[in-house]
């Protein structure tokens, strides 16, 4: 073949650059990726397991409280702020002098997690959030995450006490992380809500800043044997880790 004319067709789809394969995989339903595509070859398995494949921007925030001067989006590091640990994160949400809360309701079945997987395997669900204060103003930050049934009955919840940061702080970013494991059968939705307000009651946007929120449907399962059937040779309270062929990240910033 003349070197001036490239090959008209590929001998194998695996000759495509990995970023193109990843883009193709994003158009395949999660169930088919996990049960069929992942078994084709080691390359496909490794690509499908990549966290980047599962990242999805979800902009369906519900504004629950919009007090003061309302929610606002600003660029990092912001006035009297600090850089975020991950340089790829460029923006954050910021609250005002009255309560500002926003939430997302994640439909796990719509995201590709079939009911049998959720009820039988019950993979760990890891929720993360990041918050920071302005150095020149105090603030109060709060977070609530609930796992609910199809009819929105709360099956498990994580709601730590609100965090109050004093004025003249170091404006450092703090990560909050919690893992739901061995939760009841029937989980279909995840409600994620966060926000807060400043403590000085200053007009403008002096409340807590939040960014890089995520929900990770993990490749691991941690089962608390104290609340389930004890296997021979195991003790109450012993944790069992099991592997699943996926790790999905639902990025909700």
HUNOR-V829191 format. One record per residue. RES is the residue in one small letter. SS is DSSP state (a for helix, b for strand, c for the rest). Layout:
# HUNOR-V829191
RES:SS + RES:SS
This chain:
# HUNOR-V829191
x:c + x:c + x:c + x:c + x:c + x:c + x:c + x:c + x:c + x:c + x:c + x:c + x:a + x:a + x:a + x:c + x:c + x:a + x:a + x:a + x:a + x:a + x:a + x:a + x:a + x:c + x:c + x:c + x:c + x:a + x:a + x:a + x:a + x:a + x:a + x:c + x:a + x:a + x:a + x:c + x:c + x:a + x:a + x:a + x:a + x:a + x:a + x:a + x:a + x:c + x:a + x:a + x:a + x:a + x:c + x:c + x:c + x:c + x:c + x:c + x:c + x:b + x:b + x:b + x:b + x:b + x:c + x:c + x:c + x:c + x:c + x:b + x:b + x:b + x:b + x:c + x:c + x:c + x:c + x:c + x:c + x:c + x:c + x:c + x:c + x:c + x:c + x:c + x:c + x:c + x:b + x:b + x:b + x:b + x:c + x:c + x:c + x:c + x:c + x:b + x:b + x:b + x:b + x:b + x:b + x:b + x:b + x:c + x:c + x:c + x:c + x:c + x:c + x:c + x:a + x:a + x:a + x:a + x:a + x:a + x:a + x:c + x:c + x:c + x:b + x:b + x:b + x:b + x:b + x:b + x:b + x:b + x:c + x:c + x:c + x:c + x:c + x:c + x:b + x:b + x:b + x:b + x:b + x:b + x:b + x:b + x:b + x:b + x:c + x:c + x:c + x:c + x:c + x:b + x:b + x:b + x:b + x:b + x:c + x:c + x:c + x:c + x:b + x:b + x:b + x:c + x:c + x:c + x:c + x:c + x:c + x:c + x:c + x:b + x:b + x:b + x:b + x:b + x:b + x:b + x:c + x:c + x:c + x:c + x:c + x:c + x:c + x:c + x:b + x:b + x:b + x:b + x:b + x:b + x:b + x:b + x:b + x:b + x:c + x:c + x:c + x:c + x:c + x:c + x:c + x:c + x:c + x:c + x:b + x:b + x:b + x:b + x:b + x:b + x:b + x:b + x:b + x:c + x:c + x:b + x:b + x:b + x:b + x:b + x:a + x:a + x:a + x:c + x:c + x:c + x:c + x:c + x:c + x:c + x:c + x:c + x:c + x:c + x:b + x:b + x:b + x:b + x:b + x:c + x:c + x:c + x:c + x:b + x:b + x:b + x:b + x:c + x:c
